[in-house]
Structure formats: C-alpha cells, structure tokens
C-alpha cells in the first residue's frame, strides 16, 4: 500500500506539473464554454467593458493563450479601441507564426499529446483554425483602416487570403491522415458521423470550413479604393466562387469585367447572372459599402456518444466518448435594410461563420475520436494497475479521475459574429442621413459620399448592442 500511495502521489504531482505549465487547474476539469458564460451574457446585455473584464486572461505559455488574445482583441475592436485591438491581434499572429515554426521541427508536440492522453484534449495547444485566422486578419485590416494606415490594411487582407489558399493545399491531406489513423484503430468514419448525428443540409453542401467570401470581398473593396482594379477584380471573382448567389458580388464582378474589357468573362458572367444594373452606376455617384456583423456565434457544448470500435481480432466493443458539438442558435433575424430617398435596400449574407465553425469541427472529428480512444485505453490500463496495487481504493480513485478529467474540448473564438452581411449601393455625392433597420430597431447614420470614392460602414449588432463605424476610403 505504501508503494501504491507513492505511485499515486507521483502520478498526481506529474499531472499537476503538466497542467500548471500549459493550463490552469480549472481548465483541467471545467470546459471553456462554461468559463465564457459571464462574458457572453454581458455582451448580450450590451455591457462590453464588463464582458472584457470577465474574460479568462491567460498568460504567455498557457495552451489557450492565442485564443484568450483573440477574444480580447475582438471586444476591443467592438469598443473602437483600434490600437489596442491591433496590438493584441498582432500578438496572436506572432504566436501562430511561432507555433507553425515549432511544428516543423516537432518541438513539444509529443509532450502535449502525452498530456492529452492522461487528461483530455484541452491539454493540447490551441491551434487557431483557418476560418478564425482569416477573421483575425480581416479585423486587423479594419483596425488599420480606422487608424488611417491603408497600406497596413492591404497587408492584412493579403494575409487573410494567403491563409485560405494554403489551407486549400493542406486541408484534405490532414483529414485523410486522421481518417486512416482512425481506421487502423478499428473506427469506421461512417460509424463516427452516424453517432455524431445528421449534418445540416447547408453543412453538407459546404466544401470546407475555411473559405470565406467576406475576406476576399473586403480585399477587393480595398484594392478598388486604392485604384488597383485588376487585383480587385481577381478577389471579387474569388468571393463570387465561394458565394455565387450574393447579388452585390455578382454586380461588382460584372462591373469590373466591363471596365477592364474582359469580353469573354463578361459574356459568360452575363449569361449566368444577367446584365449589369446600370441604374445604380452614375458618373458623379459614390459607392456605399456596408458590412453588417449579426449576432454571436454559437458556443460548443459536450456530447456523450457511444462509438463502436473493432479490435484486431474482429471483436466489437463500444466506447463512450466525449466530443464537442455546436448548439445551433435560433434562426437569424431579418437581414439589414437601408432606407434612403424613399427606397429600401436589403443586405445579403456574405459569410455564415456559424457554418464555417461547424464544418471545421466535423473535419476535426476523426482526429478527436482517435485521440479519445487512445486516451480511454490508457486510462483503463492505469485503472487496472492501480486496482492491482491499491485494491478497491486504487480502482475507485482511478475511476473517479478518469470520469472527472474526461471532457470535450469546447475551445473556440466565441466573441465572433454569427454571420456577416454586405450591402452595396451607388449614392449621389454629399452628406447623407442614412436609416438602417436591423434586429435592434433603427440606427441613423451620417455618411459622406464622395464622387468616385467608396464610403465604408461597419455595423455590429448582438443582443441589445449595436454600434456603427464609418470610414471614407
């Protein structure tokens, strides 16, 4: 018994050291979603400073440090603290670059995986998914725009687009490797997805969890504002490939195809989308571009699933696993509407971040399930050894530890909007009082429209909170 007590003490000490070096003690047993409940509640009540104060502030070296910075940066952005938001986003970017370099030489990855085997996936360094990285750079571009640093904004939209292009090359390979590893362990991917539940039809149609039309469209707007029409046309076309039903992107691609004398492109585009709406294009007009960030992205919660696993001898055994799932929000509120000169214009979705988050999660499932089975087997071996050496007490302690530590990893960037809409309209030059109708009622916004220039409006609405920022490009 003395030897057993010593073993148990050493094991707990090792776990404590492992936890303290990369995660707080409460992270070990309390999910991220639970930790952010106060923040999200304060956001819905329009108390953003309180929401910021409730955020768990992680120190450098914590395995969710980048995620903590993302949450802080987003809330500072909402409060129009552009410089602080930019500083925090830049720190996240540096962390991502550092982790990418570290991954190439496999430093500490084995240590993190070992921590995940004895605890749960929350012990692994948070890897900022591609859709979150693209939003990081998009917000950073807006931070620089509102601080009158146009060139820095262009650098950020290029980074946002590069992230997606790189993901296109790597994504399927990573998924295939995880599925193969799962197959070797005796888990069929079909069984996993069947146990996980039927995917939403919109999710099935989505090609991947990272292609974001918003980032390409924002890039196109900035290129167009700087007079780089060819680059703007390329990125508008990329946005259209991702969001082919968006009427504003359709018109922009048609308009620039005509302006650049892309006859073949224009003919193909016209056959598919119709003629250019020349009514909206006048010589002395300026362009109003509105981005509307609506709602709050859903948080992950934990789901217990029974997963069949085949042994090497062909035997079937069922394992109870804990995996994260998204609790879908209620249906979206009506789209943003602009009322001007007795006419009404309606915004259109350009990205559903909720769908990208859910698609990303489904792509991560094979790797998650594979780690979970390894973890359950390791904990079972530990339980047997402790029972052998410590009898009923060892068995009970090991079982309690296994039960208490086995939680799904619910980390994700939870202060993001649920979706982003775009509205673009040509307006006569001058100072205009615009009326926007949204989920929180009406907002009157004064905007200066300049001939041949683009005026940008960025509107954010969640819960009882609504904020509007304007910038002439």
N, C-alpha and C positions, 0 to 999 in steps of 0.2 A: 504493500500500500504506500509506503514511503517513496518508493521508486516511481509509482504511478503519480503521486502528488507532485513530485519533482517534474515529471514529464508534462503534466497538466499545466504547472506553473510556467514552465519554459514555453509551452505552446501559446499560452495566453500572452505572455510577455512578448513573444515574437510577433503575434498578431497586433498587439498594441503598438509596437515599434513600427511595424509595416504601415499601420493605419496612420500614425502620427506624422510620418514622413510625407504622406501624399494626400491624406484626407483627415477630416476631423472625426472625433469619436461618434458624434451624432450622425455623420454621413454613413457610418457603417451599418446602422440599423434604421435610419429614417430616410425616406426617399426624397429626392429633390423637389418633386411636385408639392409635397407637404411643406417643405421649407419655404416655398414661394407663395403659399396661400395668402399670407398677410399682404404681400406686395401686390398680388393680382386684385385682391379685394380693395385695396387703397386706390389702385388705378381705376377700377370701375366706379369708384366714388369721386373721381377727378382730383384726388389728392396725390399728385405725382411726387412732390417732395417727400411725403410720408412713405410712398411706395419705394422710393430710393433708399430711405433710411432702414426699411425692413429687409432689404436685400441682404442675404448672407455674403459678407465681404471675405473672400478667400485670399490668402497671402500667396506670394510667388512660391511655387513649388507644390502647391495644392493641385490635385489632379483635375479640379474643375476651375482652375484659375482663369483660363481663357473665357469660359462660359460666364463667370462672375463679371469679367470686364465687359463682355457683350451686353449683359443686362444693364449694367451701369451706363454704358455709352448710349444705349437706346433711350433710356429715361432722360439723360442729359440732352439728347437730341430733341426729344419731345418738349423739354422745357426751354429750348432755344439756347442752350449753353453750348454753342458751336465749338469753341476752342477746347473745352474740357471733354466733350464728346469725341472730338477729333484725336485728342491725346490718348484717350482710352482705346479707341478703335485702332490707332497706330500700334499701341502696345499689344493688342490681340494679334495683329498682323505679324509683328516681330516674333510672338510666341509660336504662331503657326509655322513661320519660316524656320524657326529653331527646331521645332518638333519634326518637320519634314527632313531637315538635315540629319537629325539624330536617328530618324527611322532608317536612313540609308546605310548607316553603319550599325544598326540594331543595338544601340546603347539603351539599356534599362528595360527594353521590351520584355525580356524574359522575367525580370523582377516583377513587372506589372502583371504579367499573365499569371505568375505564381500567386500574387496577392489575390487575383480574381478566382483562382482555384480554391483557396481556403476561405474566401468571403463571398463576394458577388461582383457583378460587372462594374459596380460603382468604384471598385478599386483600380480600374483601368483609366489611364489618362484620357480625358475627354477629347475626342477627335472632332473638331468643328466640321460638320458635314458641308458639302459643296453649296447647297442652297443657302445655308447660313453665311458662308464665306462671300457669296455673290451679294447678299444683302449688306454685309459688313462694308464692302467696297462701294455699294450704291449709296448708303448713308454717309460714308466718308466723302464721297463726291459732293453730296448736298451740303455737308459741313463746310467744305472748302468754297463752294459756290456762295453760301451765305456769308462767308468771310472775304469775298471778292478775290479769291485765288482760283481763277478759271483754269490755269494750266495744271494745277494740282488736282482739280476735279477731273480733268481729262485723263490724267494718270490713273486715277481710281476706277474710272469706267473701263479702261483698258484692262486693268487687273481683274475686274468683275467678269469680263468676257473671257479672259485667259483661263480663269478658274474653271469655267464651264467647258471650254474647249479641251482642257487637259482631262477633265472628268469623262468626257466622251471617249477618250482613248483608253482610260483605265477601268472604268466602271464595270463593264461586263466581265472582264477578266477576274476582277476581285470577287464578283458574285459567283462565277463558275467555280473558282477555287474553294469557296466556302461550301457550295453545294456538294462538291466532290468529297471534301473532308467529312461532311455530314453523312454522305453515302457510305464511306468507309466505316463510320461508327455505327452503321445499321439504321440510320434515319432516312426515310424517303421524303424528299421535298414536298411531294403531293400530300403526305400524311401531315406534315407540318402546317401547310397552308389550309388544309381541311380542318385541322384542330383549331387553327387561329381564327377561322371564320371566313365567310364570303366577303370578298373585296367589293368595295363600292364600284359601280359601273364606271364612274368617271376615273377612278383609280386604275382600273384595268386598261382603259384607253390611253392613259398617260405613259409615254415612252420611258421616262426615267424620273428620278426625284430631284433633278438639279437644273434642268433647262428652264431659264427664267426670262420670259419675253420683256419684263419690266426693265431689267438691266440693259438689254440691247436697245430698247426704245429710248431709255434715258441717255444712253451713249449717243444714239442717233440725234436726239434733240440738241445735245451739247456740240456735236460735230457740226450740225446745221447752223447753230448760233455762231460758231466760230468761222463759218464760211467754207468748211471742208465738206462739200456736198457729196463727193464720191464716197467718203467714209461714212457719211450719214446714210446714204442710200444702202450701202452694204449692211449696216447694222439694222436699219429698218426692215430689210429683207429677212435678216436672221430672226428678228422679232416676229415677223409675219409667218415664218415657217413654224414657230412654236405656237403662235396664237392666230391661226388663219381666219378666224371668224370675227376678229376685232375690226370694226368699221373704220376706226381712226388710223390704225396701222395700214389698212388697205389703201386709204386715200393718200397717205404720205408716200407710200411706195409708188403708187400711180403718178403722183405729182412730181416726184423726183425723177422717175423714169422718163417722163415727158421733158422735164427741164434739162436732163442730161442726154436727151435724144437717143435713149435706149429703145430703138424701134421694135426689135424682136421681143424684148422684155415687155414693152408697153402693150404690144398686141396680145401676148399671152396673158398678161395681167388683166387687160380689158375684157378678154373673153371669159375670164374666171370671175372677176369682181365688178364688171360694169365700167361705165365711163367715169371720168374724173368729175367731181362735183364742183364745176366752175363757179357756181353761185357763191361759194364760200371763199373764193380766191379773187381778191380785188387789188388793184395796183397800190393804193395808199393804205391798205389794211395792215394790221399787225397780227401775230398769232398768239392766242392764249392757250397754254398747255397746263392742264390741271391733273395732279396726281392726288388721289384720294385713298388714304390708308384707313381701312374699315375694320373695326372690331379687334379682337385679340385671338391669337392662335390658340388652339386647344392645348391643354397640358396632357402629358402622358399619365396613365394610371397602370396599376399592376393587374395582370390577369393570370389566373392559375389554369394551366392546361394539362391534359393527360396525353402524353405523346408515346406512341408505340415505337420500340427500339428492338431491332433484330440482333441477336448475338451471332458470333461466328459459327455456332452450331445450329443456327436456324431457329432457335427458340425466340419467342416474342415476349417482351417484358414492357410494362407500361411505367413511365416515369412521370411524376407530377412536376411540371416546370413552371417557373415564374417569368413571364415575358411582358414587356411594356406594350400597351395599346393606347390609341388616342380615343378619348371620349369626344365624339363629334359634337360640335356646337349646334345650336338651333339654326334653322335656315337663315341665310343672310337677309339683312334689312334691304329695302328697296335701294337701287343704285342712286348715286349722287345726281342731282339735277341742277342745271344752271338756268336762271331766268334772266334774260336780257332783251330789252326792247320788245317786250310782249311776246317773246319767243322762248321756248323751253328746249334745252339740250340735255341729253342723258348720257352719263358716263358709261363705260363698258369695262368689264374685267380685263386686266392685262396679265395678272398672275394670281392664282389661288395658293398662297403659301401653305395653307392647311393641307391641300392635296400634295404639294411637294414634300411636306414633312411626313405625311402618311406613306407616300411612295418610298421615300428614303428608308423609313422604318421597315417596310416589307422587304426591301433589298438587303437590309442588315439581319433579317431573321435567321437565315441559315447559320451565319457565324455565331449569333447569340445562342441558338439552340445547341450548337456543337459545344460551345464553352460550358453551357449549363449541364449537359450530360457528363462532361469530364469532371465538373465540379461536384455533382451528385455522387459520382462513383468515388471520388477522392474522399468526400465526407463520409461515405459509407465505410470505406476502408479504415478511416480514422475512428469511427464509432465501434467497429469490431475490435480494433486494437485496444481501445480504451475499456471496452467491456471485458476483454480478456485480462487486462491488467488491473482494472479497478472494479470489476463486478458491476452490480446494478448502478452504483453511483457513477462510475465511468460511463456506462451506457446512457444514463439519464442526462448527464452533463453534455456529452457529445451530441445527443439528440436535440437537446434544448439549444445548443449553439447552432446546429445545422438549421433548425427551424427559425431561430431569431435572425440569423445572418443572411438567409436566402431571400433576397428581394430583387425585383426587376429594376433595371437602371432606368429611371424616369427623367434623366437629364436631357434638356433641350432648351433652346433660346425661347423663353416663354413670354417675353415682352414684345415680340413681333406682332404685326397686324395679321388678321385672318386672311385678308385679301387686299389687293391694290387695284384701283380702277384708274382709267385715264379718260380724259375728255379734252378734245382739241377743237377750237373753233377760230375762224378768222373774224376779227372785230375791227371797226373803224378806229383810227388813232384818236387819242385823247384820254382824259381821266374819267374812268367809269366806275359807277357804284354797281357791283355785281351781287346778285342774290343767289345763294346756294341753298338748296333744300337737301337735308341729309337725315340720318336716323335720330339726331338730337334736335331737329327742328330746322331753323333757318339761320344763316350767317350772312351778314352784309359785308362785303369786302371791296375796298377801294383799290383799283388796279390801273396802272398807267400803261396804255397800249401805244407803242411807237411803230411808225410805218416801217415795214420790212424787218421788224425785230420780233423776238419771242419773249413773252412775259410768262414766267413760271409761277404757278400757285401750288403749294404743297399743303394739303389738308389732312389732319389726323383726327379720327373720331373713335373712341371706345368708351363704353359705359356712359357716364354723364360728362365725359371730357370731349371737348372739341377745340382744336387750335388750327390757325391758318397762318402760313408764312408765304410771302411773295418775293420774287426776285426778277428784275429785268436783265435778260441775257444779252 
